Amino acid sequence: MSDTEAGLREEAERRAQARMGVRVHAFVYVLVNGGLLALDYLTDRQFDWAWWPMLGWGIGLVAHFVSVSYALSGAHDRGGGARAGVTAPATAQGLTRFAIGRTLAPWRP
């Protein structure tokens, strides 16, 4: 296997792992918040508190999905930085590249 093929394989594994991370996050969100809704329904009905954790966690889930989608789309590789003259780590594209591209190692069972 050549270096190019190995690099492509690593990139494919990294992308698959990033997508799987979003899927697992969404599954856990549904599972846990379903339990919270059931608990809320079975206890005091004067105040529906389960919606607040759903809202906060939902914002985090959407942010996770958007960051992975943006990183996998390749938009950060095409330039597109909103601020000229600002170093990459200070921009959203630099943070996304660092968070998704640098720290995500292929998972092996």
matplotlib code that plots the C-alpha trace (Angstrom):
import matplotlib.pyplot as plt

x = [0.0, 1.4, 1.6, -1.2, -3.5, -2.6, -3.3, -6.7, -7.5, -6.7, -8.8, -11.7, -11.4, -11.3, -14.4, -16.3, -15.3, -16.5, -19.9, -20.2, -19.5, -22.5, -24.7, -23.8, -24.3, -27.8, -28.7, -27.6, -29.5, -32.7, -32.2, -31.4, -33.9, -36.6, -35.9, -36.0, -39.3, -40.7, -39.4, -40.9, -44.2, -44.3, -43.4, -44.7, -46.8, -46.9, -43.6, -42.3, -38.5, -37.3, -37.5, -34.6, -31.9, -33.3, -32.8, -29.3, -28.1, -29.9, -27.9, -24.7, -25.8, -26.6, -23.2, -21.5, -23.3, -22.5, -18.8, -18.4, -20.3, -18.2, -15.0, -15.9, -17.2, -13.7, -14.8, -12.0, -9.5, -10.8, -10.0, -13.2, -12.0, -14.1, -11.2, -8.2, -5.0, -6.2, -4.2, -6.0, -6.4, -8.2, -10.9, -13.8, -12.2, -9.0, -10.8, -12.8, -9.7, -7.9, -10.9, -11.9, -8.9, -6.1, -7.5, -9.7, -7.7, -9.2, -11.0, -10.2, -12.0]
y = [0.0, 3.4, 6.4, 8.0, 5.0, 4.9, 8.6, 8.2, 5.2, 7.2, 10.1, 7.8, 6.3, 9.7, 10.9, 7.7, 8.1, 11.7, 10.8, 7.9, 10.3, 12.5, 9.4, 8.2, 11.7, 11.8, 8.3, 9.1, 12.4, 10.6, 7.9, 10.1, 12.8, 10.2, 9.0, 12.5, 13.1, 9.9, 10.9, 14.4, 12.9, 10.5, 13.1, 16.5, 17.8, 21.5, 22.3, 20.6, 20.8, 18.2, 20.7, 22.7, 20.0, 19.0, 22.6, 23.0, 19.6, 20.1, 23.2, 21.2, 18.4, 20.9, 22.5, 19.1, 18.2, 21.6, 21.4, 17.9, 18.7, 21.8, 19.9, 17.1, 19.4, 20.7, 24.3, 25.1, 24.0, 26.3, 29.5, 31.2, 32.7, 35.7, 37.8, 38.6, 38.7, 36.7, 33.5, 30.2, 29.1, 32.3, 31.7, 29.3, 27.3, 27.0, 25.8, 23.3, 22.0, 21.6, 20.0, 17.6, 17.1, 16.9, 15.2, 12.5, 9.3, 6.2, 4.0, 0.4, -2.1]
z = [0.0, -1.0, 1.3, -0.7, -0.1, 3.5, 3.9, 2.1, 4.4, 7.5, 6.3, 5.6, 9.0, 10.6, 8.7, 9.6, 13.3, 13.3, 11.8, 14.3, 17.1, 16.1, 15.8, 19.2, 20.6, 19.1, 20.3, 23.9, 23.7, 22.7, 25.3, 28.3, 27.5, 26.9, 30.4, 31.8, 30.1, 31.6, 35.0, 34.7, 33.6, 36.6, 39.2, 40.0, 37.1, 38.2, 36.5, 33.4, 34.1, 31.6, 28.7, 30.0, 29.9, 26.5, 25.3, 26.6, 25.4, 22.1, 21.5, 22.1, 19.8, 17.0, 17.5, 17.4, 14.1, 12.5, 13.5, 12.1, 9.0, 8.4, 9.0, 6.7, 4.0, 3.4, 3.5, 6.0, 3.4, 0.7, 2.7, 3.6, 6.8, 7.8, 9.1, 7.0, 8.9, 11.9, 12.6, 11.9, 15.6, 16.4, 13.8, 13.8, 11.0, 12.9, 16.0, 14.1, 12.3, 15.6, 17.5, 14.8, 12.6, 15.1, 18.2, 16.5, 16.3, 14.6, 17.1, 17.3, 19.5]

ax = plt.figure().add_subplot(projection="3d")
ax.plot(x, y, z, "-o")
ax.set_aspect("equal")
plt.show()
